[in-house]
Amino acid sequence: SHGMTPLVYIIGFVAILFTAMSYMRMSKRFPIAGSVYSYVQRGINPHVGFIAGWLILLDYILVPGLLIVMVMNWGTALIPNSPAWLWGIVFIAFNTFVNIRGIHLNRGMDWIIFIIEVVALIAFIALGCNFLANGGADGFTIAPLYQEGEVTPQFIASGISLAALSFLGFDGMSTLAEETREPEKNIGKGILIALCIMIVVFVAQTYVAALILPDWANTDPDMGFFDACYAAGGLLLQNFMLVINIVAIGIANIMNAQIASSRLLFSMGRDGVLPRVLGKVHPKYQTPWVAAIFLGAFSLVLTLTAGQFGGMTVLAPMVNFGALASFIVLNFGVFWYFWCKEKQR
């Protein structure tokens, strides 16, 4: 992003907002699990829905592995010489267990982690602003938001793709339609609220971080944000933020990614476009337990072999491709269903 991370997120937000509105329309008309797969299947036809399902599956099934790779990187930074594979096994096993036990157990943990994250975010922004106000770096400038000559069509196109990866997850709640009260009303509303909160948070923290570390070209991409934390608050803040991010990504984000992914596998298995065994529901917990176990095993194998084929640099573009391609099909499906089939104007 050439040091203009907040601008990239703003551009990405505008682009993703159109897809969020499409999710709102489709979730209101088709309040069922399956996300893009179910919407396109019913909005266009089952064959295009099958293709859309595989595209979004490329996103959903790889995201838990991508997030685990991030946690493994941060874990070994927090505790040097600790085995990266151990971080992966512990978090995947825990999240798979919670996924099988049900959404109620997950909800309580989400609230606790959310509150901790808010406190950490406020602390970082406060200490960062104090650092800048006292002469740190170049002080407060508009450089993270705009640099003359740098904002080109190519920059905007690559920026949307970059930002899309961070916004992914807003769509995940559409997979929980069959476990949500009044999904026709609440799924779409939840998606829009989540997206609006995300853009405020993303811009606030990356603006401060970019000001603290204006020399973006010489910043470690895996640890850049934590280097900004070190500059603003020393080793204590850096380690505190590492712990918060490991817990937030390792539990809250991965857990929600695994829950959404297993519901997509369940929906496709129930319809027979994937092996029907994935459509099995646990008799006691009423969760797609076979899909959850399969996803946990797949994520474990993926993360333990990720380093051999490029890790995040390979996984992130694949996730982006699956998400953006399926979003295109979804947006076309909204037009086809409401304009062409329903004759709505």
N, C-alpha and C positions, 0 to 999 in steps of 0.2 A: 504493500500500500504506500510505499515511499514515505513512511512516517505520517500518512493521513488516514490512520485507522478509523477515527470517528466518521470521516466523510464516507469511507467505504461502507460502514454500517448504515449510514443514512441512505445511501444509494440502494443498498441491498434491501433495506426496510421497505422502500417505495415499491421495489419489484415484487418482493414477497407478499406485500399487502394485497395485491390482486389475487394471488393464489389463496390467501387466507379468506378472502371474500367468496371465492369459489367453494372452499371447504364449508363455509357457513351455509351457502345455498344448498349444497348437496347433503350435508348432515341434517338439515331441516327436512328435506324431502325423503332421505333414506337413512333413518336413525339406526343403523346396524354396524356391527364390527366389520373391519376389512379396509377402512380408509379408501385410498384411491382405487384399489382393486374393486371394491363393492360399488363405488360411485360410478366408475367408468363402465363396469359390467352392466349396470342398469341404465345408465345415461346414454350409452352408445349401443354396445352389444357385448355378449360374453367373450367373443374372440379378441376384441380390442381390450376388454377388461382383463383378459388373461395376460396380454402383453404389458398392460399398465401394472398389473400385480407383480410381474417379474421385475419390472423396472424399480418399483418402490421397494421390493424385497431386497434389491441390491443395496439400497440405502439402509433399510431397517436391519438386515441381517449382519451388515458390516459395522454399523455404528457402535454396538457394544464392544467389539474388538478394538475399534479405533480409540474409544475412550479408555479401555484398559491399557493400551499402549501408552497413552498419556500418563495414566496413574503410575505405571511402571517406571517411566522416565522420572517423574517427580519423586517417587518413593526412594529411588536410588540416590537422588540428589539430597533428599532429607536425611537418609541414613546411608552414608557411603559404604560401599562393599556389601550391602544387603542384596540378596539374590532377587533379580527382577521377576523371575518366574513365580516366586513365592507371593509377591504382591498380586500377580494376575490370578493365581489359584484361589487365594483367600477371598478376593472381591467377587469373582465369578461364582464361587460356591455359595457365598452368603446371599447374593442377589437372586440366584436360581431358587434357593430355599424360600425366600420371601415371595418370589413370583408364584410359586406353587401354593403357598399358604393363603394368598389372596390380597385384594386391593386395600382392605381395611388396615392390615398391618403396615403396608407401604405408606398410607396416608398420614399416619401419626409421625413416622420418621421424616417424611417430607416437610412437615410443619416445623419440626425441631431444627432441621438443617437449614430451612429457609430463614428462620430467625437469626441463626448464627451467621449465615451469609450476609444478611443485611447489616448486622453489627460490624462484620469484617469490612464490608464495602464502605461504610461510613468512616471507619477508622482510617482506611487507606486514603480516601479522598481528603479527609481532614489533615492528615499528616503530609500528604502530597502538596496540598495548597499551602500549608505552613512552610514547607521546604522551598516552594517557588516564591512565596512572599518575602522570604528572608534571603533572596538573592541566588537561590539554587538554579542551575542550568541557565536558560535564557529568560526565565520568568514567564509571565502569561502572554502568549502570542496566538495568532490565528493560524499558524503553520500547520497544526494537525487537522485543520478544517479546510484549508485552501492554500495551494502554492502555485503561483503564476507559472504557466507553461507546462505544468505537470499533469493537469486534468484534461486528458485526451479521450476520444472514444474508446481506444484500446484500454486505457486505465479504467474507465467506467465498466467496460465489459468484464475485465478480469476482476474488478472489485466486486461486482455482483456475485460472481462465482465464489469468490473468497468468503464474502459475508454470508452466503447461503448456508455454508457449513455450520456457522454459529447459530443461525436461526432455526436450523432443523430441530424438531422436537415440538414446535408449536402445533404441528399436525398430528402428533402422536396421540393426543386425547381423542381424536376421531375414532381410534381403534377400540375405545372403551365405551362406545355408545350403548352396548347392551348391558353395561354395568353402571350406568349413569341415570340419575333421576331426571325425567323430562329431557331426554337427549335432543329432541327437536329444537328446544330453546337453549339449553345450557352448553352444548358442545360448541356451537358457533360463537356464542358469547364468550366462552372460556378461551377459545383460540384467539379472538381479537384482543381480549384483556391481556393475555400472556404476551402477545406480540408487542403491544404498546409498552408494557413494563420492560420487556427485553431491550427495546431500542433506547429507552431512557438510561437504563443501567449500563448498556454497552458504551454509549457515547460518553457518559460521565466518567467511567473508569479509564477508558482508553485515551480520552483527551488529557487527563491528568498524567497518565503513564507516558504518553508521547511527549508531553512537555518536560517531564523529568529526564527522559532519555531521547533528546533530539537527534543524536547520532544513530539513527535507526540502521544504517548500513553495517555498522559494526556491533550490532546487538544479536545475541544468541536467540534464534527464533523459538527454541524450546523453553528458554528460561528468561526471556526478555522482560515479561511482566514482573517476575520475581526480582530481577535486577533493579527495576524501578522501585519495588518495595524496599530493597536494601538501601537504596539511595535516600529514600524518604524517611525510613524509620529504623535503619540498621538491621543487624542480624536477627533480632527478636521479631520484628515485623515480617521479615522475609520467611523465617521458619513458621511463624504463625499462619501466614497466607498459604504456605505450602501445605500445612496440615489441613487448613480449611478447604483448599482445592482438592486435595486427595480424598477427603471425606465427601465433599459435594459431588465431585465427578464419580468417585469410586462407588458411592452408595446411591445418592439421589438420582444423578443423571443416568448411570448405567442401569439402575433398577427400573427407571421409567422407560429407558430404551428397550430393555429386555421384556418388560410388560407389553409395550406396544408391538414389538416384533413378534412375540409369541401369539398375540391376538391376530396378527395378520396371517401367520402360519396356520393358526386354528381356522380362520375363515376360509382360506384357500384349501385346506385339508377337508373341511366340512363339505365344500362344494365339489371335491374330487379332482381339482386341478393340481393338487399335491397329494401325496399318499394320505389316505383317509385316517390313518392312525394319528396324524397330527390334529385331527378334529375331535379327539377324545377329551372328555371333561372329567375332572376328578370327582368321584361320587360324594366326597365330604366337603371339599373346599370350593367346588364348582368353578375350577380354573382349568385352562388348557395345559395340563401337567406334562403330557408327552411333548408338546411343542416347546414348553419351557425347558425341559431336560435336554432336548435336541439342540436348542439355541445355546444353552450353557456349554454343552460339549463342543459345539462348533466354534463358539467364541474362544474357548480355552485353546483349542488346536490352532486357531488363527493367530492368537496373541503369542503363543509360544514359538511360532514359526515366522512371525511378522518381520523380525530382523533380517531374515534370509532373503526377503524380496523387497526391501526398502521401507518397511514400517509405515509410518504416517504419510510419507511422501507418495506412497502408492495407494494406500487405503483412502486418503482424503479425496483425491480426484474421482475415485470409483464411487464413493458415497455421493459426492456432488452430482456426478453424471446420472446416477439412478434417481436421485431426488428431483433434479431440474427437468429431466426427460419426462418423468411421471407427472410433474406439475403441469408441463405443457399439454400432455394428454388430458389431464383433469380439466384445465381451463377450456380446452376445445370441447370436452364433454358437456360442460355447463352450457355453452353456446348451442351445441347440437340438441341437447335435451329440452331446454327451456324455449329456445327460439324456433328451432326446426320442428321438434316433436310436439311440444305443448302450444306452439304458436303464440307465446307470450311476447309482447313488445315493450 
